[in-house]
Amino acid sequence: MTDPFALDDGFAPPPPPAGPSPDQLLAGLNPEQAEAVRTTEGAVLVLSGAGTGKTKVLTTRLAYLLAGNFAQPWQILSVTFTNRAAREMRERVGAIIGEAAASSTVLGTFHALGARMLRRDGTRIGLPRDFTILDADDQLRLVKQVSAGQDIDTKRWPPQALLAVLQRWKDRGVGPDQVGADPGAEYAGGRAVAIYRAYQGELARLNACDFGDLLLKCLELFREAPDVLASYQRRFRYIMVDEYQDTNVAQGLWLRALSKGSGNLCCVGDDDQSIYSWRGAEVGNILRFTEDFPGAKVVRLETNYRSTGHILAAAAHLIAQNADRLGKTLRPASGEWGEKVCVRGVWTGEDEARVVVEAAETLQRKKVPLAEIAVLVRAGYQTRAFEERLMAQGVPYRVVGGPRFYERQEIRDAVAYLRLISQPADDLAFERIVNLPRRGIGDATVDLVRQEARATNVPMTVAAAEMIAAGDLPTRARTCLAKFLEELADWRTLAAGADPRTLLDDVLEGSGYLEMWRRDKAPDAPGRVENLKELLAAMDEFGDLQEFLEYVALVMENQSGDEVDRLSVMTLHAAKGLEFDHVFLPGWEDGLFPNQRSLDESGTKGLEEERRLAHVGLTRARKGATVSFAAARRIYGQWQNNMPSRFIDDLPDEHIERFSEAGMGGGVAARPASLETRPMFEPRATAAMADEPGYKRGQRVFHDKFGYGEIRAVDGNKLEIAFDKAGLKKVLSRFIAAA
C-alpha cells in the first residue's frame, strides 16, 4: 500500500470509514472520557490516571475524528512510545472503523516518525535519504574511536559515560554548538563538547544517524527549512500523543513545532506515573502543558476500572504528598472497597521472602492463578531472595523485563571464574573470562590456544601453560597469559582452605572484574555491582565451592515453559503498564525505597519520582496489595538495621491493615512499634551474628535457612553442623544462634 506519510494533497481518499457513528462511539464512554473525545479543537491534555482507560480514549478519539469527517486519515498524526503500542492502536481503530481507514493514518513512535521525515526531507540539511541508523553497539564503538583520536584517557573517562553525556544533550535538543555552560561540558577534562563535535562529524562521514539524531536533526530541519515545517503543519490537522509524561525535551519541542499549524494537539498522560527521568524523560513537559499551550483544556480521567477502593485511596493519599503534580483523585468504577492494603513488618529479608511466598501459595490454594500474582521490587538484586524461595517451594515463576538472577551477565562471569578454579578442564569457562576484564589476551591468542588444546587433546589451561613454556606465543600475550594462569593457581590454593565467599571476594577484587563495573559509567553498571555484591552474600549459605556450583547448575536447569502458570517477579519500573489481581511490594525501607542514590543525586525531585514509583506499584493491583519491610536486612553479607520507608507513613490508617511478627511491637494486627517510633532494630539472631567463637562440639543451634542442627566440628568462626533436615553443612558462626 502507498505510504500515507508521503501523500500529497491530491491523494484519492480511501473508502469512508465503516462502523459506528460519532454519537454511537461516545455512547460507550463515561462522561469524562466522552469529554476528552469530543474536545477536538485546540490543545487538550487528558490526565489519565492508572486504569482509567486511556487507550480506549485514544482509539475512540481517532475513530471519532474519522467518523465525523473532521479530517482525512493521513491528516491525523498519532505518536506512541513503542511499536507494540502503535500496532495495538491501529488494530483497535481498525476494528472500529475498518482497516482501510485505520491503515491510512500516520501512526508510529517518535523515532520511527522522525526517521521517515528525514528520509523524505533530510536532503535539505545535507542528510542523504539512504542514511544508516546506528544501534547501541555501533554508537559505543564510534565513541571509542573518537575518544582515541582525541587522546582521551578511557580508564578515567569511559566511552559509555561519554556516550551518555552526548545522548543527554540530544535528548534536550542540543547540538554541539548549543551546549553552552551545561555542566556536562566539563566532562573529560572539559573536552566533552569537542568529542561531541567530532562524533557528529564521524556520523556525517559515515552517512549515519544515531537514535538521538532522529529527533535532533528533525528540529534542525524545521529551523533550516521552514517551508518543510509549514508543509507538515498544514498536513497534520490533528496530533495525538500517548504517554506524554515520558517525553524528553527534544520530543516536546518536535511536537510543539508540528502542532503550531492547526493547534489541535491532544496529549494523554499521567504526571503521577512519570518514572523514567534516568533515561531522559522530562516530567516538566506535562506539568507545563498549559503554559506551553495557552488556552489548553485539561480533562481528568479519574474513574478507575482496575483497582478496589482501599487500594486507590491508599495510592491517592501517598501521591498527594508530592508538590509537583497537577492533581486528580481516582475512584473505583465498581464502587467496591475490597480488602485494605496490608502493611507487614518482618524481622529479616529472609523472613520477608518466606512470608511473601507463603502468601502467594495461600492465594494459589484459593484458586488464584499464579499469573495473577506479582512481586515488584525496587532494585534488581532483590529478586534473588524471592527466586530462591520460590524454587525451594517449587512455585513456578518468571522474571519479567530481565534475566533471572543467575542468568545475568555479571553473575555468569563470576560463576565462570569459580568453575574454572574448581575444574581446570572447563574450556568454556576459560574462554569466557580469560580476557575479562581485559588483560591483553586477544582473540588471536585464544584461537591459538584452542587449536593446540584440540590437537593435543588437553584442556586449554594445560595447552596455554605448555605454549608459554615452549615460547610459542608472542611476548606480550605470553606474559599476560602466564600472569592469568598464576592467578588461577593462587585461587585454587585459596579454595582449598577458604569458605566460598572469601574465595569469590578475592577473585572479584583480585581479577579487577568488580572494579571494571565500578568504573563503568553505563546506566546499568551500578546495578551490576549490586548484583555481584548480592552474589557474595549468597555464598555464605554454602559450605564449599562444589556445593555452590552444583546449586547454580540446578538453578539454571529449573526452567518452566511458557505454558506453565507462573508468578511474576520484576522491578517496579518493568511493571508500568501491567496489572495483576494481587501484588506484593517488598523492601519498603528508607535507603532501599526510596532509593538512597536517587535522593543523593536528585534531592527533592528524586524523592518525588520515587514516590511516583511507589504509586505505580500500588496501582498495579486489582484486588490485593501487600507492602512489607524488614527490621534488618543482610545487604551484601552485612546485617543492616532499617527504618521503615517514609512512604509507609504516607499511607492512610483507614485504608490499610498493619501486621508484624511477634516481638516487633504489639504482635499480629497491631501497629508495630517500628511505625510509631522508628527505632533501630536488631534481628532475632543478633547475639550470634558477631564473629566470636564460643560454640562447642555437640551444641544445638539454629540457622534461618537450614533450621535446627548439632555442631560436629569447630574451626574458629567456621562450624560444621549436622542439620536435622538439611544434612551436613559448613557455615560461619555469625549466621547461627544457640538453640
Number of C-alpha atoms within 10 A of each C-alpha: 5 7 11 16 19 13 14 11 11 6 10 8 13 13 9 15 21 17 15 14 16 19 13 11 18 20 11 12 17 13 13 16 26 18 17 26 26 15 15 18 16 17 26 24 23 26 26 28 25 27 22 22 19 22 17 17 23 25 20 27 25 27 30 25 19 24 24 12 13 15 16 20 26 26 24 22 22 26 25 22 18 15 15 12 16 17 14 14 23 23 16 19 23 20 14 19 22 18 16 16 23 25 19 22 21 21 26 22 19 21 19 18 21 22 23 15 21 23 15 14 19 22 12 15 16 11 18 17 16 11 17 13 17 15 11 12 8 12 20 18 14 18 23 20 15 22 24 13 11 13 9 19 13 15 10 11 17 19 26 19 20 24 24 17 18 24 20 19 24 24 24 21 25 18 19 18 10 11 17 12 8 10 9 19 20 12 14 20 11 12 15 22 23 16 23 25 16 18 22 20 13 17 20 15 9 11 16 17 22 19 19 18 24 21 27 24 22 23 21 17 23 19 14 13 15 12 12 16 21 15 13 19 19 15 22 24 23 29 23 23 22 24 19 29 24 26 27 23 22 23 24 20 18 18 19 15 18 25 24 16 18 17 21 21 26 29 26 26 23 28 25 29 25 24 25 17 15 10 14 18 21 24 25 18 21 26 16 11 19 16 11 14 18 10 12 19 18 17 18 23 28 21 22 23 17 24 31 24 24 24 28 26 23 23 26 23 16 21 25 18 13 18 11 15 17 15 16 18 17 22 25 21 16 13 12 13 17 14 16 22 27 20 22 24 28 24 23 24 23 18 19 22 23 18 16 23 21 15 14 24 17 12 16 17 10 9 9 15 15 22 18 19 25 28 24 27 25 23 18 20 20 24 21 18 18 22 23 14 19 21 14 9 13 10 17 19 23 21 18 16 12 14 13 19 24 19 14 14 12 20 16 17 19 21 20 21 23 24 20 22 25 18 13 17 16 16 17 12 21 20 19 14 20 21 17 16 14 13 17 16 18 12 11 10 17 19 12 16 24 19 14 19 20 12 10 11 11 15 18 25 23 18 21 25 17 15 18 18 12 9 11 13 17 10 11 11 18 21 15 15 24 17 13 17 16 12 16 21 14 13 22 19 13 16 20 13 11 17 20 25 22 15 22 23 17 14 21 19 12 13 20 16 20 20 14 17 19 16 15 20 17 17 13 10 17 14 16 21 20 18 24 24 18 21 24 22 16 18 21 19 20 19 22 20 22 15 14 19 17 10 12 16 11 11 17 12 8 11 12 12 9 8 6 11 16 20 22 20 26 23 22 22 17 14 22 16 12 12 21 21 19 22 26 24 23 25 25 27 23 17 17 18 24 24 18 15 12 20 17 11 10 13 12 14 16 20 19 24 25 21 26 22 25 25 24 24 28 29 28 27 26 22 21 22 27 22 22 26 28 27 24 23 24 17 16 17 16 10 15 18 20 24 21 25 21 17 19 21 12 17 19 17 14 11 19 21 17 21 21 24 17 13 13 20 17 15 15 16 14 14 20 22 15 19 17 10 9 15 14 14 17 17 20 16 18 15 14 19 17 14 13 13 16 11 21 13 14 14 14 18 20 19 20 14 13 18 14 20 25 20 20 18 17 19 11 13 15 19 24 20 28 21 20 12 10 13 10 17 19 20 20 23 24 19 19 24 19 14 12
